[in-house]
Amino acid sequence: QGDIDKCKTAQVPEFTSLVNFPVHISQKQSASLPDGMRCCVMCGQACQSNGSGKASKRAPANKAGAKDKNAALGTSGNYAVIPTQNKGLCTSCDVNVWIVVQSNLQIKWCKGCKNFRPWASFGDKGLATKCVRCRERQREKYALQKEEKERSKAASRR
């Protein structure tokens, strides 16, 4: 992660200039792809674009008709998919740390910001899915919800 204090506020280039396959940014994909499929903007692989962010666990049958889980499934036991909110980034690429070649800046996809952020902005939890700012915002939101729930419980007891 390098110098966290120095790098966490580093300027990240615009999303469209970071992707490896800018041609895949458009929602309109190649006619050769089956319905519900898109190509990832970072790895270029065709993935299911299901909108829900949940990967299907059903393995396709191979030529013999048996389900070959090792060949059909990814490392986590799921197919990589492209959730609607991921701007064309597949679930395999949204957990990687990427390097911006021009500046040598390490970046990672934040699922809270829905954009690339400096890897240093993830703080001590470099493998987290959200940057420190988004985790803090989530923590505050949860505390308010919990407080509201406690208030409504107390009001109903009266």
C-alpha beads as a LAMMPS data file, in Angstrom:
LAMMPS data file: protein, C-alpha beads

158 atoms
157 bonds

1 atom types
1 bond types

-500.0 500.0 xlo xhi
-500.0 500.0 ylo yhi
-500.0 500.0 zlo zhi

Masses

1 110.0

Atoms # bond

1 1 1 0.000 0.000 0.000
2 1 1 2.978 2.306 0.252
3 1 1 2.865 5.443 2.383
4 1 1 -0.799 5.399 3.444
5 1 1 -0.898 9.031 4.604
6 1 1 0.735 10.276 1.402
7 1 1 -1.186 8.050 -1.034
8 1 1 -4.712 8.004 0.438
9 1 1 -5.478 11.459 -0.954
10 1 1 -3.727 10.920 -4.289
11 1 1 -5.705 12.029 -7.311
12 1 1 -7.140 9.049 -9.217
13 1 1 -7.660 9.560 -12.963
14 1 1 -11.197 9.515 -14.359
15 1 1 -12.816 6.061 -14.524
16 1 1 -12.981 5.993 -18.325
17 1 1 -9.222 6.526 -18.585
18 1 1 -8.464 3.686 -16.147
19 1 1 -10.276 0.805 -17.823
20 1 1 -8.341 -1.672 -19.962
21 1 1 -11.229 -2.261 -22.392
22 1 1 -13.000 1.103 -22.855
23 1 1 -14.989 -0.329 -25.765
24 1 1 -16.898 -2.432 -23.183
25 1 1 -18.078 0.584 -21.130
26 1 1 -21.102 1.030 -23.344
27 1 1 -24.219 -0.866 -22.300
28 1 1 -24.589 -1.814 -25.949
29 1 1 -22.409 -4.903 -26.283
30 1 1 -21.352 -7.019 -29.204
31 1 1 -24.136 -8.791 -31.069
32 1 1 -22.116 -11.996 -30.717
33 1 1 -22.712 -12.082 -26.949
34 1 1 -25.783 -13.941 -25.652
35 1 1 -28.513 -11.926 -23.921
36 1 1 -27.636 -10.990 -20.348
37 1 1 -23.887 -11.086 -20.997
38 1 1 -21.365 -8.221 -20.972
39 1 1 -17.609 -8.018 -21.228
40 1 1 -15.703 -6.718 -18.209
41 1 1 -14.045 -3.324 -18.708
42 1 1 -10.889 -4.502 -16.928
43 1 1 -10.292 -8.148 -17.941
44 1 1 -12.366 -8.213 -21.130
45 1 1 -14.019 -11.528 -20.214
46 1 1 -17.665 -12.130 -21.042
47 1 1 -19.670 -12.383 -17.819
48 1 1 -23.316 -12.599 -16.901
49 1 1 -24.778 -9.190 -16.190
50 1 1 -27.625 -9.994 -13.850
51 1 1 -28.105 -6.691 -12.073
52 1 1 -28.465 -8.244 -8.622
53 1 1 -24.800 -8.745 -7.825
54 1 1 -25.491 -12.369 -6.886
55 1 1 -23.699 -15.045 -8.846
56 1 1 -25.484 -18.145 -10.002
57 1 1 -24.149 -21.321 -8.417
58 1 1 -25.577 -23.666 -11.016
59 1 1 -22.780 -25.278 -13.015
60 1 1 -23.465 -25.988 -16.676
61 1 1 -23.379 -29.588 -17.805
62 1 1 -20.293 -30.659 -19.726
63 1 1 -20.344 -32.847 -22.867
64 1 1 -20.911 -36.000 -20.822
65 1 1 -23.818 -34.359 -19.031
66 1 1 -22.093 -34.289 -15.632
67 1 1 -21.514 -31.049 -13.765
68 1 1 -17.799 -30.262 -13.643
69 1 1 -17.626 -27.714 -10.831
70 1 1 -13.861 -27.160 -11.035
71 1 1 -13.923 -26.212 -14.715
72 1 1 -17.098 -24.132 -14.636
73 1 1 -16.780 -22.284 -11.332
74 1 1 -14.403 -19.565 -10.280
75 1 1 -12.108 -19.683 -7.258
76 1 1 -14.873 -18.722 -4.830
77 1 1 -17.283 -21.323 -6.185
78 1 1 -19.220 -18.702 -8.164
79 1 1 -19.111 -17.352 -11.672
80 1 1 -17.833 -13.843 -12.122
81 1 1 -20.760 -11.555 -12.858
82 1 1 -21.073 -7.858 -13.625
83 1 1 -23.449 -6.244 -11.120
84 1 1 -25.334 -3.232 -12.495
85 1 1 -23.766 -0.880 -9.945
86 1 1 -20.198 -1.900 -10.903
87 1 1 -19.878 0.239 -14.071
88 1 1 -18.971 -2.833 -16.140
89 1 1 -16.417 -4.282 -13.699
90 1 1 -16.798 -8.024 -13.011
91 1 1 -16.749 -9.506 -9.502
92 1 1 -13.314 -11.025 -10.144
93 1 1 -11.780 -7.664 -11.026
94 1 1 -13.528 -5.564 -8.361
95 1 1 -11.436 -7.159 -5.597
96 1 1 -8.033 -6.706 -7.271
97 1 1 -5.508 -3.976 -6.667
98 1 1 -4.585 -2.298 -9.951
99 1 1 -1.597 -0.106 -10.809
100 1 1 -1.946 3.063 -12.869
101 1 1 1.104 2.708 -15.114
102 1 1 1.686 6.444 -15.692
103 1 1 1.857 7.315 -11.981
104 1 1 2.555 3.908 -10.370
105 1 1 -0.492 4.602 -8.138
106 1 1 -2.128 1.512 -6.645
107 1 1 -5.927 1.640 -6.933
108 1 1 -8.798 -0.576 -5.829
109 1 1 -12.543 -0.562 -6.572
110 1 1 -14.651 0.783 -3.689
111 1 1 -18.128 -0.712 -3.596
112 1 1 -19.344 2.260 -1.564
113 1 1 -18.038 5.028 -3.838
114 1 1 -18.656 2.828 -6.902
115 1 1 -15.351 4.000 -8.300
116 1 1 -11.621 3.391 -8.101
117 1 1 -9.877 4.855 -5.059
118 1 1 -6.213 4.840 -4.013
119 1 1 -5.488 1.532 -2.304
120 1 1 -4.136 3.520 0.646
121 1 1 -7.646 4.955 1.220
122 1 1 -8.711 1.469 2.376
123 1 1 -6.492 1.993 5.435
124 1 1 -5.298 -0.983 7.434
125 1 1 -7.965 -3.180 5.832
126 1 1 -6.479 -3.359 2.345
127 1 1 -8.651 -6.348 1.438
128 1 1 -11.896 -4.591 2.414
129 1 1 -14.539 -3.877 -0.241
130 1 1 -15.079 -0.262 0.876
131 1 1 -12.672 2.578 1.576
132 1 1 -12.281 4.030 5.084
133 1 1 -14.649 6.928 4.268
134 1 1 -17.433 4.563 3.115
135 1 1 -16.925 2.175 6.035
136 1 1 -17.217 5.138 8.435
137 1 1 -20.378 6.361 6.675
138 1 1 -21.823 2.825 6.895
139 1 1 -20.934 2.660 10.603
140 1 1 -22.700 5.985 11.282
141 1 1 -25.766 4.932 9.310
142 1 1 -25.972 1.654 11.244
143 1 1 -25.631 3.477 14.589
144 1 1 -28.499 5.834 13.642
145 1 1 -30.697 2.915 12.566
146 1 1 -29.941 1.084 15.814
147 1 1 -30.692 4.232 17.840
148 1 1 -34.000 4.732 15.983
149 1 1 -34.931 1.090 16.587
150 1 1 -34.219 1.488 20.314
151 1 1 -36.371 4.658 20.436
152 1 1 -39.307 2.973 18.730
153 1 1 -38.997 -0.018 21.105
154 1 1 -39.020 2.300 24.121
155 1 1 -42.005 4.231 22.759
156 1 1 -44.010 1.039 22.213
157 1 1 -43.392 -0.107 25.803
158 1 1 -45.093 2.990 27.248

Bonds

1 1 1 2
2 1 2 3
3 1 3 4
4 1 4 5
5 1 5 6
6 1 6 7
7 1 7 8
8 1 8 9
9 1 9 10
10 1 10 11
11 1 11 12
12 1 12 13
13 1 13 14
14 1 14 15
15 1 15 16
16 1 16 17
17 1 17 18
18 1 18 19
19 1 19 20
20 1 20 21
21 1 21 22
22 1 22 23
23 1 23 24
24 1 24 25
25 1 25 26
26 1 26 27
27 1 27 28
28 1 28 29
29 1 29 30
30 1 30 31
31 1 31 32
32 1 32 33
33 1 33 34
34 1 34 35
35 1 35 36
36 1 36 37
37 1 37 38
38 1 38 39
39 1 39 40
40 1 40 41
41 1 41 42
42 1 42 43
43 1 43 44
44 1 44 45
45 1 45 46
46 1 46 47
47 1 47 48
48 1 48 49
49 1 49 50
50 1 50 51
51 1 51 52
52 1 52 53
53 1 53 54
54 1 54 55
55 1 55 56
56 1 56 57
57 1 57 58
58 1 58 59
59 1 59 60
60 1 60 61
61 1 61 62
62 1 62 63
63 1 63 64
64 1 64 65
65 1 65 66
66 1 66 67
67 1 67 68
68 1 68 69
69 1 69 70
70 1 70 71
71 1 71 72
72 1 72 73
73 1 73 74
74 1 74 75
75 1 75 76
76 1 76 77
77 1 77 78
78 1 78 79
79 1 79 80
80 1 80 81
81 1 81 82
82 1 82 83
83 1 83 84
84 1 84 85
85 1 85 86
86 1 86 87
87 1 87 88
88 1 88 89
89 1 89 90
90 1 90 91
91 1 91 92
92 1 92 93
93 1 93 94
94 1 94 95
95 1 95 96
96 1 96 97
97 1 97 98
98 1 98 99
99 1 99 100
100 1 100 101
101 1 101 102
102 1 102 103
103 1 103 104
104 1 104 105
105 1 105 106
106 1 106 107
107 1 107 108
108 1 108 109
109 1 109 110
110 1 110 111
111 1 111 112
112 1 112 113
113 1 113 114
114 1 114 115
115 1 115 116
116 1 116 117
117 1 117 118
118 1 118 119
119 1 119 120
120 1 120 121
121 1 121 122
122 1 122 123
123 1 123 124
124 1 124 125
125 1 125 126
126 1 126 127
127 1 127 128
128 1 128 129
129 1 129 130
130 1 130 131
131 1 131 132
132 1 132 133
133 1 133 134
134 1 134 135
135 1 135 136
136 1 136 137
137 1 137 138
138 1 138 139
139 1 139 140
140 1 140 141
141 1 141 142
142 1 142 143
143 1 143 144
144 1 144 145
145 1 145 146
146 1 146 147
147 1 147 148
148 1 148 149
149 1 149 150
150 1 150 151
151 1 151 152
152 1 152 153
153 1 153 154
154 1 154 155
155 1 155 156
156 1 156 157
157 1 157 158
